[in-house]
Amino acid sequence: MSDMVKDASQGISFVCNNIAQYGGDPNRIYLMGQSAGAHIAACALVEQAIKEASEGESVTWRASQIMTYFGLSGGYNLLNLVDYFHSRGLYRSIFLGIMEGEESLERFSPEVIVQDPNLKNAVSLLPPIVLFHGTADYSIPCDASKNFAETLQRVGVRAESILYEGKTHTDVFLQDPMRGGNDQMFEDLVAIVHSGDPEAQAKDAVAPPRRRLVPELMLQVARRVNPF
């Protein structure tokens, strides 16, 4: 797990330090992860804030460089999830092997870490945090996002959870775009990114409706089955 967090942090560092070379805006960097990616990104963000707040600690990027962190269908308190995952088939022994042992569950639980009063300065460096989750998610219960957002709010972080009724672990980013029509998570995300940007909002207002997303592979299969 520590290697995964390190990899994510190095990737974020590259973006923060090189985005301008690719035509991006270094003052408008957003971070997002889904499922395990949401957990890993949150761990990297909290870890970086702790390094940033520590005297004499050398950092290659700063948590304050992130405009907003978006977590999608993530789990942020492993102490609460290890037994649930076991009941769903991700057996405790395997999970603890990934997470470097039971003694490391707290270390990789951002919800637990931010409650440490000794890390108050580090927590104050965290960017706004928005957590998306479907209420019909049985891979990771939506309470994982709800509880993390409430914990962040209690320690002074600007945070919120946005829940989508009846949506599963993948509906909001996979099935909904493929079906076309109502893609509420995308609308909510864009609204946050474009808030305070009248030019972007004006373009959004006149943008044509998004077409149904059909992967090219599916089209190729369909043509082979029915070339007409």
Disulfide bonds with the S-S distance in Angstrom:
none
